[in-house]
């Protein structure tokens, strides 16, 4: 069953809309390379669009009514946005859920050392990565340092034109005979993903015996230019990410190559869809979470009760809360668990089953199930729900396709879908197809992110 290629059906005006939307997204992922940066950007845009922080609502005792727009931020790394619907919330919400963390390298708490006249930063990789893909690349440092006095220092070094960049070295080909005999997951060991940051020693001062003089010089630079001391790394969250902007990809500029498409390519259109939603029939929600790449754990991951607790607060402010009403609201909700899918790659056809693969340019992707092998760890969406979504997408002229994650027994993966389904919600995985998934530089189709945006709008309006 062939699905249409969206590019062949677009009018010139529609093509312009695709490219305009994709350009805004390209700028977004160029600037927002961490979950904190995403939340900060989204918070500003939400306030500009008339959303109110739930802290203000709770503090003032203000009552929410249909059409009101509110948001809540969880520790600067996750957030939920609500547009209050005409119907009571206990009838259910229409929820777009995505994650805003991406695979990367994290600095360890005691990261800095010197070895043979080179200053280095020790890292621990985050999420599922092919470690060999992270060497010999220009890298940037993004994150925050929490000082003892409670102040937060933002770190963003490597992406401005005047900034230095950093990197992880690799063994030269002339001496790599033994290395090239290793399996792919052993070519580069996790403990060898250390970042080179300097090589000039500090000047000797009279009567001073300074050891590790290169490290000392780097610490002087950090103190002078960035107000960072070595002990500050103990309370820091600094992520090592690819340096540079996302770029148009291909002669026809139909694609975007950038860092963090997984899963910001779903988070961005979800956020844009909630901004465009006014007075829905049922309350609309955009849920953007952290820690999906490591199992949705922690206080900012989907396994936390942040969303459940905040929904209770919203219902209370709307005069609709009771424990039973909250349970009904959650159980009656419908969700698009928006996460990326693997795009068919003609360089690696053997891992895909062509009839059930996602393709660039054929629109947003629905995965009825994910998991691995015998659907282990999967949310398997109900047929009735899939039928309803087909109807909504067709009525709203949204290009969509269905897919599974590679051939049976080939591998697999998971999303936040099963966690939301634990409440009894109707949930299906949906999103955008990606090439090079989890690599430092991933690729998506501009048509697919635009169709995802259209699909999310239609879902919030009609589900």
Buried (B, 14 or more C-beta within 10 A) or exposed (E): EEBEBBBEEBEEEBBEBBBEBBBEBBEBBBBBBBBBBBBBBBBEBBEEBEBBBBEEBBEEEEEBEBEBBBBBBBBBBBBBBBBBBEBBBBBBBBBBBBBBBBBBBBBBEEBBEBEEEBBBBBBEBBBEBBBBBBBEBBBBBBBBBBBEEEEEBEBBBBBEEEEBBBBBEBBEEEEEEEBEEEEEEEBBEEEBBBBBBBEEBBEEEEEEEEEBBBBBBBBEBBEEEBEBEBEBBEEBBBBBBBBBEBEBBEEEEBBBBBBBBBBBBBBBBBBBBBBEBEEBBBBBBBBBBBBBBBEBEBBBBBBBEBBEEBBBBBBBBBEBBEEEBBBBBBEBBBBBBBBBBBBBBEEEEEBBBEEBBBBBBBBBBBBBBBBBEEBEBBBBBEEEBBEBBEEBBEEBEBBBBBBBBBEEEBEBBBBBBBBBBEBEBBBBBBBBBBBBBBBBBBBBBBBBBBBBBBBBBBBBBBB
